């Protein structure tokens, strides 16, 4: 089963995303902040990560840099999720190592499309 790690500090967003992804047939792992996200990426070895950018502790950009810097997790695709929709926010996410970017509130069909594209690139789905 394809595993997605959700790194999200907002309980409502975590619950919404995890329920919808499970309903679509994905296995879901959760992390509540950037530190947990980095640890969970190495422990869970997910097929894809949904990374909130505005996390407590280390933010999503730094967590992404750390995940991409580790040999074991460097190839895991990461989609940045943020409530900010400015063009430089997308650039910051991609510069940090994210493979794609999406805005909140989540448009689930759009996000699922991005997930499927990235998983297809890695041969996971």
C-alpha positions in Angstrom: 0.0 0.0 0.0 1.3 3.5 -0.9 2.2 5.4 2.3 1.8 9.2 2.6 3.3 11.1 5.6 1.3 14.2 6.5 3.3 16.8 8.5 0.7 19.2 9.8 0.3 21.0 13.1 -3.4 21.8 12.7 -5.6 18.9 13.9 -8.5 19.7 11.7 -6.3 19.8 8.6 -4.6 16.5 9.6 -7.9 14.8 10.2 -9.4 16.0 6.9 -6.4 15.0 4.8 -5.9 11.6 6.5 -9.5 10.6 6.2 -9.7 11.5 2.6 -6.4 9.8 1.7 -7.4 6.6 3.6 -10.7 6.7 1.7 -8.7 6.8 -1.6 -6.7 3.7 -0.5 -3.5 5.3 0.9 -1.8 4.4 4.1 -1.2 7.5 6.2 1.4 8.4 8.8 1.3 11.6 10.8 3.7 14.1 12.3 2.8 17.2 14.2 5.8 19.5 13.6 9.0 19.8 11.6 11.2 17.8 14.0 8.6 14.9 14.0 8.3 15.1 10.3 12.1 14.7 9.7 12.1 11.7 12.2 9.0 10.2 10.7 10.4 10.4 7.2 13.4 8.3 8.1 11.4 5.9 10.3 8.3 5.4 8.1 10.0 5.8 4.6 6.8 7.1 3.0 6.2 7.1 -0.7 5.3 10.8 -0.5 5.2 13.6 2.1 2.6 16.4 2.4 4.5 19.2 4.3 2.8 22.1 5.9 5.1 25.1 5.5 4.0 27.0 8.7 5.1 24.5 11.4 6.2 25.2 15.0 9.8 24.5 15.8 11.5 24.1 12.5 9.3 25.2 9.6 8.4 23.1 6.6 11.1 24.6 4.5 13.8 23.5 7.0 12.2 20.1 7.5 12.2 19.6 3.8 15.9 20.6 3.5 16.8 18.1 6.2 14.8 15.3 4.6 16.3 16.0 1.2 19.8 16.2 2.7 19.6 12.6 4.1 20.6 9.9 1.7 17.8 7.5 2.8 15.0 10.1 2.3 16.3 12.3 -0.5 14.2 10.8 -3.2 10.9 11.0 -1.4 8.7 13.5 -3.2 7.4 16.4 -1.0 4.4 18.6 -1.7 4.4 21.9 0.3 1.1 22.9 1.7 0.5 26.5 2.7 -2.2 29.1 3.2 0.0 31.6 1.5 -0.5 31.9 -2.3 2.1 34.5 -3.3 4.4 33.6 -6.2 7.5 33.9 -3.9 6.0 31.3 -1.5 6.0 28.7 -4.3 9.6 29.7 -5.2 10.7 29.3 -1.5 9.1 25.9 -1.3 10.7 24.6 -4.5 14.1 26.2 -3.5 13.9 24.3 -0.2 13.6 21.0 -2.1 9.8 20.5 -2.4 8.7 18.7 -5.6 5.4 20.6 -5.8 3.3 23.1 -4.0 -0.4 23.5 -3.2 -2.4 26.0 -1.3 -4.9 25.8 1.6 -7.8 25.4 1.8 -7.1 22.1 0.2 -8.8 21.4 -3.2 -8.7 17.6 -2.8 -9.1 16.7 -6.5 -6.3 19.1 -7.4 -4.1 17.8 -4.6 -4.8 14.1 -5.5 -3.8 14.9 -9.1 -0.5 16.3 -7.9 0.0 13.2 -5.6 -0.7 10.8 -8.5 1.7 12.6 -10.8 4.6 12.5 -8.3 3.9 8.9 -7.4 3.8 7.9 -11.1 7.2 9.6 -11.6 8.7 7.4 -8.8 7.0 4.3 -10.1 5.0 3.9 -6.8 1.5 4.1 -8.2 
